[in-house]
Amino acid sequence: MFPILETERLILREIIPQDAQNIYANFSNEQLIKYYGMNAMTQLAEAQALVQSFTAGFMNKRGIRWGIERKEETGLIGTIGFNLWSPLHRRAEIGNELHPDFWRAGYMSEAINQIVDYGFQELDLTRIGAVVFVGNEASNQLLLKNGFELEGVLRNYMYQNDQVHDVNMFSRVKR
């Protein structure tokens, strides 16, 4: 059963096929994916396939991705979750995105703190990592503000639009 989480203003819920249009609105947005490590989506079918991959990842215990929805309005504004989930090694990497219309409102901090708590308490993780493009100042600052520590730079780690990029490696460990 997929866990539903709540914060003061958000519901973090399962991503379902009916969310494909909102997923497409995010991942086709050039401003949003500038530092995401993927090219912009050009067809709704790509979003539908991504929704299916989120479901498969959860079913196979490889990841868990929540849709971020504001309590006062139906419809996803972003997603957040754990990638590269390894129950054996009790670790995962956090990944997220939020539509630019909702940036700088504190939504992502709420969501990050909720899933980090869930990861440590319910999934028994001891380490949650994050990789962020060096140039993505907003995401770098978001992680630092929410208790992640910068571990170093992974050089030539990700490609986007056929260009190689360095990323910062962050982690938050269970105390």
C-alpha positions, 0 to 999 in steps of 0.5 A: 500500500502506498504511503500518503504523507501530509505536511501543514500545507501539502499532501504527498500521495501516489502518482497515478495515470491521471497525473500525466498531464501535470507531470508533462507540464513540469518536465516539458518546462525548460526553466524547471529542467535546466538543472535536472539532468534530462531533456525536456519532454515533447510528448504526453506519452513520455509523462505517461511512461514516467508515471509507469516507471514511478509505479514500477520502482515502488513495486520493485522496492527500487524507489518511491515517488510522491506527487506533491499536491497543495491541500487547498487545490487538486493537482500535482505541483511537483514530485519528490521521492527516493531514487536508487533505494537500497534496503540492504544498504539502508540508503537512497537518493532524494529527487524532486522537482516543483513547477516554477509557479510554486518556487520560493514558497517553502513547499519543497522544504516541507516536502523534503523534511516529511520524506526524510523523516519517513525515510529514517523512521519507516524505511530504516534508512541511515543515509539519504544522498542528493546530487545537484548541478553545481550551478543550481544555487537554489537547490544547493541552498535548499539542501543545506537549509534542510540539514544536508551536508556537502560532501564534495563535487562529482566531476563530469557526472551528468549529461544534459543536452549533450553537455557534461556537468559537475554535481555537488554530492550532499547527504543527510545521515540518521543520528 
